[in-house]
Amino acid sequence: MLLLDYQNVLIQSVLTERFSGAPPVVVDQTVSDFDGVTFHISTRDVKTKIMVSIQIRCFPDLVKYGAEEVLNREYGPYVVAPEPGYDFSVEVDLENLPAEKEARDELVNKIALMKRNIMAAPFEQAYQEHYHLKQEASKYTSEEAPQGVREGGAVKAIQYREEEAIYIKASHDRVTVIFSTIFKEETDRVFGKVFIQEFVDARRRAIQNAPQVLFRNDPPLELQDVPGVNNSGSGEIGYVTFVLFPRHLTPQRMPDVISHIQTFRDYFHYHIKASKAYIHSRMRRRTADFLQVLRRARPDNEEKERKTASGRTFKVGV
C-alpha cells in the first residue's frame, strides 16, 4: 500500500531548484494540497526573495491550540506578515541562504512541511496535557484521583473540512484521536469497514504495539457533549478512533506519531478510491475476456440469404 508524503512535494521541488544557485526568476505558483489547503509561492517585488504562503480552512481552530507558537518556533527568522488571502507566510532571501547544502536542504524540507507543522499544534498540546495529567494521577490511587484527573482534558476540535473534523482528548493514561469522515456512497462505507478491520486484525496478529483502532457510525462517548457533532447515527458519517497508549506518547516518538496520524484521513480515502478503481479495471478486463470467448464461439459457416432473378430468397451455407 502507498504511504503518502508528509511534505508537499511540489513546494519541495520548486525550492530545491531555487536554492541550488540557479539565476533568480519570477515565480508565481499556486499549489493545492489535501483537505482544501492552498499554497502560494511567489517573488512579489524582488526576484531574490521567495515568499511561501498557506491558506488552511481550520487555521482559527489551530491558533486556539498553539499553532502560532509552533510556527514561530519552526520558522522564526523567516516569518513575515501573512499575504492577503492567506493565513501564514514565510519569506526567504536567496542571497542569504545557509552556506552548507545540508542546512539548505533542511530549510527546504521544513518549509515543505508547513501544513504538517501547523496541524501538529493541537497534537503537541495534547501530549503536554497528557504528561501533566499523568504526573497528577501518580499522586493518587485510581479511586482518590480528582474528577478532572480521571476524566482528562477537554476535547480539542479541528474542523479541517466542511463536514469532517478531528477530535483530540488527552487523559492521564492515553490520548484519543477521533476522525469523523463522510462516506458519499454505500460502497465507500463497505470498503471503509474492510480497511478498519484490517487495522484491527493486524494489531491482533502481529503488531501488538500498534494503537487501538475502532470504527462506529454513532459518535463515541468522548464526543457526547461536544457542540457541532452529528448525532444522527446515519451510515453516511463514520467515526474512526485511535487510542494512543503511553508507549506511543514518549517525547522521542512524538514527531513520527503526529506525522503518521495526520495523514490517516487522506490515506484512508485514497485507498478506498484506489481499490474501487482496481476492481473496475478487473471487471472491464473480465468483460473483454467474455466478449472474446463469444466471438470465438461464432460458427465459421454462417447461413446467408440469396435472391434469385425472380426475387425469391433462399439460404445457403458458405
Rosetta blueprint (number, residue, H / E / L):
1 M L
2 L L
3 L L
4 L L
5 D L
6 Y L
7 Q L
8 N L
9 V H
10 L H
11 I H
12 Q H
13 S H
14 V H
15 L H
16 T H
17 E H
18 R H
19 F L
20 S L
21 G L
22 A L
23 P L
24 P L
25 V L
26 V L
27 V L
28 D E
29 Q E
30 T E
31 V E
32 S E
33 D L
34 F H
35 D H
36 G H
37 V L
38 T E
39 F E
40 H E
41 I E
42 S E
43 T L
44 R L
45 D L
46 V L
47 K L
48 T L
49 K E
50 I E
51 M E
52 V E
53 S E
54 I E
55 Q E
56 I L
57 R L
58 C L
59 F H
60 P H
61 D H
62 L H
63 V H
64 K H
65 Y L
66 G L
67 A H
68 E H
69 E H
70 V H
71 L H
72 N H
73 R H
74 E H
75 Y H
76 G H
77 P H
78 Y H
79 V E
80 V E
81 A L
82 P L
83 E L
84 P L
85 G L
86 Y L
87 D L
88 F E
89 S E
90 V E
91 E E
92 V E
93 D E
94 L H
95 E H
96 N H
97 L L
98 P L
99 A L
100 E L
101 K H
102 E H
103 A H
104 R H
105 D H
106 E H
107 L H
108 V H
109 N H
110 K H
111 I H
112 A H
113 L L
114 M H
115 K H
116 R H
117 N H
118 I H
119 M H
120 A H
121 A H
122 P H
123 F H
124 E H
125 Q H
126 A H
127 Y H
128 Q H
129 E H
130 H H
131 Y H
132 H H
133 L H
134 K H
135 Q H
136 E H
137 A H
138 S L
139 K L
140 Y L
141 T L
142 S L
143 E L
144 E L
145 A L
146 P L
147 Q H
148 G H
149 V H
150 R H
151 E H
152 G L
153 G L
154 A L
155 V L
156 K E
157 A E
158 I E
159 Q L
160 Y L
161 R L
162 E L
163 E L
164 E L
165 A L
166 I E
167 Y E
168 I E
169 K E
170 A E
171 S L
172 H L
173 D L
174 R L
175 V E
176 T E
177 V E
178 I E
179 F E
180 S E
181 T E
182 I E
183 F L
184 K L
185 E L
186 E H
187 T H
188 D H
189 R H
190 V H
191 F H
192 G H
193 K H
194 V H
195 F H
196 I H
197 Q H
198 E H
199 F H
200 V H
201 D H
202 A H
203 R H
204 R H
205 R H
206 A L
207 I L
208 Q L
209 N L
210 A L
211 P L
212 Q E
213 V E
214 L E
215 F E
216 R E
217 N L
218 D L
219 P L
220 P L
221 L H
222 E H
223 L H
224 Q L
225 D L
226 V L
227 P L
228 G L
229 V L
230 N L
231 N L
232 S L
233 G L
234 S L
235 G L
236 E L
237 I E
238 G E
239 Y E
240 V E
241 T E
242 F E
243 V E
244 L E
245 F L
246 P H
247 R H
248 H H
249 L L
250 T L
251 P L
252 Q L
253 R L
254 M H
255 P H
256 D H
257 V H
258 I H
259 S H
260 H H
261 I H
262 Q H
263 T L
264 F H
265 R H
266 D H
267 Y H
268 F H
269 H H
270 Y H
271 H H
272 I H
273 K H
274 A H
275 S H
276 K H
277 A H
278 Y H
279 I H
280 H H
281 S H
282 R H
283 M H
284 R H
285 R H
286 R H
287 T H
288 A H
289 D H
290 F H
291 L H
292 Q H
293 V H
294 L H
295 R H
296 R H
297 A H
298 R L
299 P L
300 D L
301 N L
302 E L
303 E E
304 K E
305 E E
306 R E
307 K E
308 T L
309 A L
310 S L
311 G L
312 R L
313 T E
314 F E
315 K E
316 V E
317 G E
318 V L
